[in-house]
């Protein structure tokens, strides 16, 4: 598994869910929308690269690839596309982009969680935790959940085949009736499993985001979250963590 995740693989343009969105979006754009997109990109993309056949989907794909390569679009910033789609009143594509953004955001939360535990050495109540994202309060909630359920999570993860546990977890998630408690405990357990796949200090930025976003369970979890208000912190009961761990082993 580790060999697949090189730095280039962790770029936004290689994320399957983002590629799917780009294909659907480009194919849905009218010529007027395409002209508007080229105009939108003036000052962002060199004019020489804007001299393209807008009727050709491949040329449109290359414009978006350039934006990704130049980091005008990234895991942390899809605002260029969001503002453009809003300007041309493409509410359908805005809704699709919202799903992609939420999926990536949850992946970033998990990445921050992993680094907080295994790089910054989080302990509950620690005053010097080094979180610097807009999801800090959610990450802290996941960290507290971990601390409160450490005796259930750590022994089972340490003593079992993590690839098998991860497969079982995905199956359990896809077959479950989700609640905020189940979602929260699932994210903690997935994060702990991911941290075991590669030394955290060697993981490129976006490594864990990519791992999460490439799973069916991630889309299932984030769609449920979107349907239930987005990124909202809810308390998790001990019984939910216990039930999930029993399903994995």
C-alpha positions as a printed NumPy array, in Angstrom:
array([[  0.   ,   0.   ,   0.   ],
       [  2.718,   2.495,   0.948],
       [  4.441,   2.403,  -2.443],
       [  1.358,   3.826,  -4.128],
       [  1.389,   7.022,  -2.115],
       [  4.171,   9.109,  -3.587],
       [  4.173,  12.93 ,  -3.3  ],
       [  2.776,  13.335,  -6.826],
       [ -0.025,  10.879,  -6.065],
       [ -1.069,  13.06 ,  -3.137],
       [ -1.82 ,  15.997,  -5.43 ],
       [ -5.445,  17.069,  -5.774],
       [ -5.565,  16.352,  -9.516],
       [ -4.941,  12.653,  -8.837],
       [ -7.717,  12.291,  -6.282],
       [-10.353,   9.985,  -7.749],
       [-13.337,  11.846,  -6.326],
       [-11.982,  15.166,  -7.649],
       [-11.284,  13.694, -11.088],
       [-14.849,  12.41 , -11.207],
       [-16.173,  15.84 , -10.325],
       [-14.014,  17.534, -12.995],
       [-15.216,  15.128, -15.698],
       [-18.875,  15.681, -14.796],
       [-18.42 ,  19.437, -14.512],
       [-16.566,  19.918, -17.818],
       [-19.009,  17.754, -19.747],
       [-21.919,  19.773, -18.372],
       [-20.545,  23.215, -19.284],
       [-22.152,  25.041, -22.185],
       [-20.007,  27.049, -24.591],
       [-21.066,  30.223, -22.791],
       [-19.922,  28.685, -19.5  ],
       [-16.609,  27.661, -21.073],
       [-16.024,  31.156, -22.404],
       [-16.827,  32.485, -18.944],
       [-14.33 ,  30.059, -17.38 ],
       [-11.548,  31.168, -19.719],
       [-12.326,  34.781, -18.868],
       [-12.374,  33.868, -15.161],
       [ -8.856,  32.472, -15.5  ],
       [ -7.301,  35.614, -17.003],
       [ -4.578,  36.763, -14.618],
       [ -4.474,  33.311, -13.049],
       [ -3.356,  31.207, -16.015],
       [ -0.815,  32.652, -18.518],
       [ -2.675,  34.011, -21.553],
       [ -0.688,  31.761, -23.885],
       [ -2.245,  28.718, -22.207],
       [ -5.75 ,  30.192, -22.527],
       [ -5.597,  30.062, -26.314],
       [ -7.447,  26.747, -26.517],
       [-10.341,  25.123, -28.329],
       [-13.047,  25.439, -25.695],
       [-15.286,  22.961, -27.514],
       [-12.712,  20.256, -26.775],
       [-13.162,  18.638, -23.336],
       [ -9.487,  17.677, -23.294],
       [ -8.443,  21.319, -23.535],
       [-10.717,  22.169, -20.608],
       [ -9.24 ,  19.327, -18.575],
       [ -5.76 ,  20.678, -19.255],
       [ -6.732,  24.116, -17.946],
       [ -7.848,  22.557, -14.676],
       [ -4.697,  20.406, -14.555],
       [ -2.636,  23.583, -14.889],
       [ -4.537,  25.161, -11.983],
       [ -3.779,  22.071,  -9.857],
       [ -0.098,  21.967, -10.87 ],
       [  0.215,  25.667, -10.036],
       [ -1.584,  25.12 ,  -6.7  ],
       [ -4.37 ,  27.507,  -7.598],
       [ -6.545,  24.514,  -6.719],
       [ -5.492,  22.369,  -3.773],
       [ -6.717,  20.202,  -0.906],
       [ -7.088,  23.368,   1.17 ],
       [ -8.552,  25.702,  -1.448],
       [-11.185,  25.004,  -4.09 ],
       [-12.554,  28.536,  -3.917],
       [-11.672,  29.342,  -7.546],
       [-14.077,  26.691,  -8.815],
       [-16.68 ,  27.495,  -6.18 ],
       [-16.741,  31.199,  -7.056],
       [-16.856,  30.507, -10.791],
       [-19.745,  28.034, -10.511],
       [-21.614,  30.468,  -8.3  ],
       [-21.08 ,  33.29 , -10.82 ],
       [-22.524,  31.236, -13.697],
       [-25.38 ,  29.965, -11.486],
       [-24.48 ,  26.29 , -11.723],
       [-26.144,  25.225,  -8.478],
       [-26.024,  21.547,  -9.462],
       [-22.25 ,  21.592,  -9.788],
       [-21.912,  23.687,  -6.647],
       [-23.744,  20.966,  -4.743],
       [-21.437,  18.317,  -6.223],
       [-18.391,  20.425,  -5.319],
       [-19.696,  20.777,  -1.769],
       [-19.646,  16.983,  -1.448],
       [-16.049,  16.855,  -2.7  ],
       [-14.989,  19.654,  -0.34 ],
       [-16.588,  17.943,   2.655],
       [-14.896,  14.659,   1.768],
       [-11.504,  16.363,   1.562],
       [-12.18 ,  18.325,   4.764],
       [-12.9  ,  15.143,   6.703],
       [ -9.667,  13.669,   5.32 ],
       [ -7.78 ,  16.769,   6.479],
       [ -9.33 ,  16.467,   9.938],
       [ -8.119,  12.883,  10.152],
       [ -4.644,  13.933,   8.986],
       [ -4.535,  16.662,  11.66 ],
       [ -5.701,  14.134,  14.249],
       [ -2.933,  11.68 ,  13.305],
       [ -0.234,  14.341,  13.388],
       [ -1.543,  15.695,  16.696],
       [ -1.224,  12.27 ,  18.313],
       [  1.916,  10.911,  16.66 ],
       [  3.928,  14.074,  15.901],
       [  2.854,  16.592,  18.543],
       [  2.234,  14.   ,  21.264],
       [ -1.241,  15.118,  22.282],
       [ -2.365,  14.47 ,  25.819],
       [ -5.772,  15.516,  27.062],
       [ -5.525,  18.966,  28.594],
       [ -2.108,  19.667,  27.073],
       [ -1.681,  23.464,  26.651],
       [  0.871,  23.299,  23.821],
       [ -0.963,  21.258,  21.184],
       [  0.113,  22.627,  17.778],
       [ -3.027,  22.624,  15.669],
       [ -3.262,  25.323,  13.035],
       [ -6.308,  24.476,  10.937],
       [ -9.866,  25.745,  10.903],
       [-10.957,  22.303,  12.099],
       [ -9.128,  22.543,  15.426],
       [-12.222,  22.136,  17.592],
       [-13.308,  19.027,  15.662],
       [ -9.831,  17.504,  15.867],
       [ -9.775,  18.168,  19.61 ],
       [-13.131,  16.409,  19.923],
       [-11.769,  13.331,  18.142],
       [ -8.667,  13.418,  20.349],
       [-10.816,  13.522,  23.476],
       [-12.856,  10.595,  22.155],
       [ -9.605,   8.671,  21.698],
       [ -8.443,   9.408,  25.227],
       [-11.753,   8.381,  26.756],
       [-11.79 ,   5.066,  24.851],
       [ -8.083,   4.238,  24.745],
       [ -8.528,   0.892,  26.481],
       [-10.898,  -0.264,  23.713],
       [ -9.014,   1.057,  20.694],
       [ -5.285,   0.533,  21.251],
       [ -5.085,  -3.159,  22.242],
       [ -7.284,  -4.291,  19.366],
       [ -5.362,  -2.277,  16.78 ],
       [ -1.945,  -3.299,  18.112],
       [ -2.721,  -7.019,  18.268],
       [ -4.432,  -7.541,  14.914],
       [ -3.831,  -7.271,  11.158],
       [ -4.691,  -3.657,  10.436],
       [ -5.415,  -4.233,   6.745],
       [ -8.036,  -6.803,   7.741],
       [ -9.474,  -4.519,  10.412],
       [ -9.731,  -1.703,   7.875],
       [-11.558,  -3.928,   5.396],
       [-13.93 ,  -5.089,   8.133],
       [-14.497,  -1.51 ,   9.245],
       [-15.428,  -0.399,   5.748],
       [-17.893,  -3.269,   5.449],
       [-19.363,  -2.47 ,   8.86 ],
       [-19.781,   1.205,   7.947],
       [-21.46 ,   0.446,   4.623],
       [-23.888,  -1.933,   6.347],
       [-24.674,   0.281,   9.334],
       [-27.346,   2.767,  10.284],
       [-25.183,   5.814,  10.914],
       [-25.432,   8.278,  13.779],
       [-23.093,  11.06 ,  14.863],
       [-21.692,   8.782,  17.548],
       [-20.962,   6.04 ,  15.012],
       [-19.38 ,   8.487,  12.558],
       [-17.157,  10.021,  15.236],
       [-15.903,   6.697,  16.586],
       [-15.362,   5.395,  13.029],
       [-13.153,   8.382,  12.176],
       [-11.048,   7.838,  15.304],
       [-10.545,   4.141,  14.555],
       [ -9.785,   4.742,  10.855],
       [ -7.242,   7.413,  11.798],
       [ -5.501,   5.076,  14.219],
       [ -5.319,   2.386,  11.536],
       [ -3.974,   4.795,   8.914],
       [ -1.249,   5.958,  11.291],
       [  0.073,   2.388,  11.358],
       [  0.579,   2.167,   7.572],
       [  3.484,   4.616,   7.287],
       [  5.673,   6.554,   9.762],
       [  3.748,   9.766,  10.334],
       [  6.815,  11.985,  10.036],
       [  7.437,  10.558,   6.548],
       [  3.895,  11.029,   5.286],
       [  3.565,  13.808,   2.727],
       [  0.928,  16.486,   3.232],
       [ -2.229,  15.024,   1.76 ],
       [ -1.088,  11.406,   2.268],
       [ -3.858,  10.508,   4.722],
       [ -6.386,  12.694,   2.894],
       [ -5.75 ,  10.621,  -0.218],
       [ -5.986,   7.326,   1.656],
       [ -9.353,   8.285,   3.134],
       [-10.892,   9.797,   0.007],
       [-10.123,   6.714,  -2.087],
       [-12.485,   4.486,  -0.069],
       [-16.189,   3.764,  -0.522],
       [-16.697,   4.225,   3.21 ],
       [-15.447,   7.819,   3.01 ],
       [-18.122,   8.781,   0.491],
       [-20.79 ,   6.994,   2.514],
       [-19.751,   8.736,   5.751],
       [-19.444,  12.205,   4.266],
       [-22.723,  11.962,   2.351],
       [-24.438,  11.097,   5.625],
       [-22.704,  14.05 ,   7.3  ],
       [-23.789,  16.377,   4.509],
       [-27.37 ,  15.155,   4.826],
       [-27.225,  15.775,   8.573],
       [-25.763,  19.262,   8.763],
       [-22.125,  18.943,   7.723],
       [-19.195,  19.104,  10.123],
       [-20.969,  19.096,  13.477],
       [-19.407,  17.814,  16.691],
       [-21.604,  15.434,  18.638],
       [-20.786,  13.525,  21.821],
       [-19.854,   9.884,  21.422],
       [-20.855,   7.233,  23.918],
       [-18.529,   4.464,  25.021],
       [-20.974,   1.825,  23.798],
       [-20.623,   2.957,  20.17 ],
       [-16.838,   2.555,  20.181],
       [-17.229,  -0.846,  21.837],
       [-19.78 ,  -2.028,  19.265],
       [-17.637,  -0.909,  16.316],
       [-14.507,  -2.608,  17.669],
       [-16.457,  -5.847,  18.108],
       [-17.542,  -5.679,  14.453],
       [-13.939,  -5.401,  13.25 ],
       [-12.352,  -8.377,  14.946]])
